[in-house]
Amino acid sequence: MWPSPDGLKARIQTLELENLTLRHQLAVLQRTAKRSKTTRWDRAFWIGLSRVWSGWREACLLVKPATVVGWHRSGFRLFWRIKSRRRSGRPHLEPTLRRLVIQMAWENPLWGAPRIHGELLKLGLKISERSVARWMPQRQPDPRRAQNWKAFLENHRDLISAMDFLVVPTWNFRLLYVLMILDHGRRMIRHVSVTAHPTAEWVRQQLRDAFPFDDLPTYLLFDRDAIFGAARAFVQALGITPKQIGFQSPWQNGHCERAIGTLRRDLLDHVVVRDEAHLTRLLKEYTRYYHEDRTHLGLNKDSPLRRPSEMKPNESAGIVTLLRCGGLHHRYRWTDAA
């Protein structure tokens, strides 16, 4: 008995789907070396086949029916996640503004979100305080982190002075000793003196000349020279707290060491010293240039005596050159045309 046309059509469709299924599984087996691996498109094929053909379970050989059902559920979850994602809301914070918030938070450990938000508003940046609080880094609530060592020294540098020796050879290889006393506040050379025979008594006399009773620093730094050690009690008698640096640690007296290096590079490496009087005159002239004219990186390119900035007085004004230290250095100023 022949089947009806509708039954024959359904039978043909079933055979075609079964043939397609078997061919697909054969293709999967042929492209894998050891273990069959299904791709994303393979999973989509099985999910779609299970929706249109009820007999797909009998032709399934590579995977279990439960696996196909699990794939379908995973696909549904992905579909629903994409469909329900947020399409509107608060705009994202720009990366440059985000980095600025983090920078302000690390540079100012005492600031909270309101302070940083206020600073950003003063810069004309539109941002909410809640966004600032969300992007601030997590900082340890340790009171010792309120300021770093650099900030601490900057806040106390006006109370610190330092002293050290440097040796200068003369034309006949005689050694002269220069004592330099430097104030940390504005890098001022408080006192400089020359001798051929440094002694503890000579150092004490220089300290008397350098520190009047109405102008005393709180701390005085010096190295482990025996002469400075002998003057330690005198420093305490003046009302100054002596601070001796560690063994072989010149970096602990870095400001004075750098000032001595600057003195050598700017002056002493370019002259031949004749005697004490000659060196004393050179040091006085250089000290005047150092205080009034020379710009310092540590002072934001200003001089210790706060050299004022000049403006061009008129269109016909020119630049005049002033000699310093016998022509080793110069200062430039505006001058009216003749």
C-alpha positions in Angstrom: 0.0 0.0 0.0 1.5 3.3 -1.1 1.6 6.2 1.4 -0.4 9.3 0.8 1.2 12.2 -0.9 1.4 14.2 2.4 3.0 11.2 4.2 5.5 10.7 1.4 6.4 14.4 1.5 6.9 14.3 5.3 9.0 11.1 4.9 11.2 12.8 2.3 11.7 15.8 4.5 12.7 13.6 7.4 15.3 11.8 5.3 16.7 15.1 4.1 17.1 16.4 7.6 18.6 13.1 8.7 21.0 13.2 5.8 21.9 16.9 6.7 22.5 15.9 10.3 24.7 13.0 9.5 26.7 15.0 6.9 27.2 17.7 9.5 28.5 15.3 12.1 30.8 13.7 9.5 32.2 17.1 8.7 32.9 17.7 12.3 34.7 14.4 12.7 36.8 15.0 9.6 38.1 18.5 10.7 39.2 17.3 14.1 42.3 15.3 14.8 41.8 13.5 18.1 38.7 14.7 19.8 35.7 16.2 18.2 35.3 20.0 18.9 32.1 21.9 18.2 32.2 25.6 17.3 29.7 28.3 17.9 28.1 27.7 14.5 27.8 23.9 15.2 25.9 24.7 18.4 23.7 27.2 16.5 23.0 24.4 13.9 21.9 21.9 16.5 19.7 24.4 18.3 18.0 25.4 15.1 17.6 21.8 14.0 15.9 20.9 17.4 13.4 23.6 16.7 12.3 22.4 13.3 12.7 18.6 13.6 11.2 16.4 16.3 13.3 13.4 15.5 16.7 15.0 15.9 17.5 12.9 19.0 17.7 9.7 17.1 20.2 11.1 14.6 22.4 12.7 17.3 25.7 10.8 17.7 28.4 13.4 18.7 26.7 15.0 21.6 24.0 14.1 24.0 20.5 15.6 23.7 21.0 17.2 27.2 24.0 19.0 25.8 22.0 20.5 23.0 19.3 21.7 25.5 22.1 23.3 27.6 23.4 25.1 24.6 19.9 26.4 23.9 19.6 27.7 27.5 23.0 29.4 27.3 22.0 31.0 24.1 18.7 32.2 25.6 20.6 33.7 28.6 23.0 35.5 26.2 20.0 36.8 24.1 18.2 38.1 27.2 21.4 39.8 28.5 21.9 41.6 25.2 18.2 42.6 25.1 18.1 43.9 28.7 21.4 45.8 28.7 21.3 49.4 29.7 21.1 51.7 26.7 21.1 55.0 28.6 22.3 56.5 31.8 25.1 58.7 33.1 27.9 59.3 30.5 31.3 57.8 31.2 34.0 59.9 32.7 36.7 61.0 30.3 40.1 59.3 30.8 41.9 62.6 31.2 39.5 63.8 33.8 39.7 60.4 35.6 43.5 60.6 35.7 43.3 64.1 37.0 41.1 63.0 39.9 43.5 60.2 40.8 46.5 62.6 40.5 44.9 65.1 42.9 44.0 62.4 45.4 47.6 61.0 45.6 49.2 64.5 45.6 46.9 65.7 48.4 46.4 62.9 51.0 44.5 65.3 53.2 41.9 66.1 50.6 38.6 64.2 50.3 36.1 64.1 47.5 34.5 67.5 48.3 37.9 69.3 48.2 38.9 67.7 44.9 35.4 68.4 43.5 35.8 72.0 44.4 39.2 72.2 42.8 37.8 70.7 39.6 35.0 73.2 39.6 37.5 76.0 39.8 39.2 74.6 36.7 35.9 74.8 34.9 35.4 71.0 34.7 31.8 69.8 35.0 31.7 66.7 37.2 29.6 65.5 40.1 31.0 64.9 43.5 29.7 61.4 43.5 31.8 60.6 40.4 34.9 62.1 42.1 34.3 59.8 45.1 33.8 56.8 42.9 37.1 57.3 41.0 39.3 58.3 44.0 41.9 55.6 44.9 41.6 53.7 48.1 44.1 55.3 50.5 45.2 53.9 53.9 43.8 56.0 56.8 47.3 56.3 58.3 48.0 59.8 59.8 51.7 59.4 59.0 50.9 59.6 55.3 49.5 63.0 55.6 52.7 64.4 54.1 55.8 63.0 52.6 59.4 63.7 53.6 59.8 66.3 50.9 56.8 68.3 52.1 58.0 67.9 55.7 61.5 69.3 54.9 60.0 72.1 52.8 57.8 73.2 55.8 60.8 73.2 58.1 63.6 74.4 55.8 63.5 77.9 57.2 64.7 76.5 60.6 67.7 74.6 59.2 71.3 75.7 58.5 74.2 73.7 57.4 78.0 74.1 57.3 80.9 72.4 55.6 84.5 72.9 54.5 86.0 72.9 51.0 89.6 73.0 50.1 91.1 75.4 47.5 94.7 75.2 46.2 96.7 78.3 45.5 99.1 79.0 42.7 102.0 77.5 44.7 99.9 74.5 45.8 99.2 75.8 49.3 95.9 74.7 50.6 93.3 77.1 51.8 90.1 76.1 53.7 86.8 77.7 53.1 84.0 77.4 55.6 80.5 77.8 54.1 77.4 78.2 56.2 74.1 77.9 54.2 70.5 78.5 55.2 68.1 76.0 53.7 65.2 78.4 53.5 66.2 80.5 50.5 69.6 78.8 49.8 71.3 81.9 51.3 75.0 81.8 52.0 74.9 83.1 55.5 78.6 83.1 56.1 81.8 82.2 54.2 85.3 82.6 55.5 88.9 81.5 54.5 91.8 80.3 56.6 95.0 78.3 56.1 94.9 76.8 59.5 91.4 75.7 60.6 91.0 75.0 64.3 88.0 74.4 66.6 88.5 77.9 68.1 88.4 79.5 64.6 85.2 77.6 63.8 83.6 78.8 67.0 84.5 82.4 66.1 82.9 82.0 62.7 79.8 80.7 64.3 79.6 83.8 66.5 79.9 86.0 63.5 77.4 83.9 61.5 74.6 83.6 64.1 73.6 86.7 66.0 71.5 86.0 69.1 68.4 87.5 67.4 68.7 85.3 64.2 69.4 81.7 65.2 68.3 78.6 63.3 66.7 75.7 65.1 69.0 73.0 63.6 72.6 73.1 62.3 73.8 70.3 60.1 77.4 69.3 59.8 79.5 66.3 58.9 81.7 64.2 61.1 84.8 66.4 60.9 86.7 66.4 64.2 86.7 70.3 64.2 82.9 70.3 64.0 82.7 67.7 66.7 84.8 69.9 69.0 82.4 72.9 68.3 79.3 70.8 69.1 79.1 72.0 72.7 79.4 75.7 71.6 76.6 75.2 69.1 74.4 73.9 71.9 75.4 76.9 74.0 74.1 79.2 71.3 70.7 77.6 71.6 71.0 75.6 68.3 70.3 71.9 68.1 73.4 70.2 66.4 72.6 67.5 63.8 75.6 65.4 62.8 75.2 63.4 59.6 75.8 59.7 59.4 79.1 58.0 58.5 80.0 58.4 54.8 76.6 60.0 54.1 77.2 63.4 52.5 73.7 63.2 50.9 72.3 64.0 54.4 73.9 67.4 54.0 72.9 67.7 50.4 72.0 71.4 50.2 75.4 72.5 51.4 77.2 69.9 49.3 75.4 71.2 46.2 76.1 74.8 47.0 79.8 73.9 47.3 79.7 72.1 44.0 78.0 75.2 42.4 80.8 77.4 43.8 83.4 75.2 42.3 81.7 75.0 38.8 80.8 78.7 38.7 84.0 80.2 40.1 86.9 78.1 41.5 87.4 75.9 38.5 88.1 79.0 36.4 90.5 81.0 38.5 94.0 80.6 40.0 93.9 81.7 43.6 96.9 83.8 44.7 96.4 84.0 48.5 93.8 84.3 51.2 93.0 88.0 50.4 92.5 87.1 46.7 90.1 84.2 47.5 88.2 86.2 50.1 87.6 89.0 47.5 86.4 86.4 44.9 84.1 84.7 47.4 82.5 88.1 48.4 81.9 89.0 44.8 80.5 85.6 43.9 78.2 85.6 47.0 76.8 88.9 45.9 76.1 87.4 42.4 74.7 84.2 44.0 72.2 86.1 46.1 71.1 88.9 43.7 71.4 87.6 40.2 71.8 83.8 39.9 68.6 81.9 39.3 68.1 78.6 41.2 66.1 75.6 40.2 65.2 74.8 43.8 63.7 78.3 44.1 61.5 78.0 41.0 64.2 79.8 38.9 64.4 82.8 41.2 67.3 84.2 43.1 67.6 83.9 46.9 66.9 87.7 47.3 63.9 87.4 45.0 65.1 89.1 41.8 62.1 90.9 40.3 61.0 90.1 36.8 61.3 93.0 34.3 58.9 94.1 31.6 60.0 95.8 28.3 59.4 99.5 29.1 58.8 100.5 25.5 59.2 99.4 21.9 62.6 101.1 21.6 64.1 99.5 24.7 67.1 97.2 24.4 69.0 94.7 26.5 72.1 95.8 28.4 74.7 93.3 29.7 76.1 93.6 33.2 79.4 91.8 34.1 79.5 89.6 37.1 82.5 87.8 38.7 85.0 89.5 36.4 83.0 88.5 33.3 82.5 84.8 34.2 78.8 85.5 34.5 76.4 88.2 33.3 73.1 89.8 34.2 70.7 91.2 31.6 68.4 94.1 32.0 66.1 96.2 29.9 67.3 99.7 29.2 65.7 102.7 27.5 67.2 103.6 24.1 69.5 106.6 24.1 
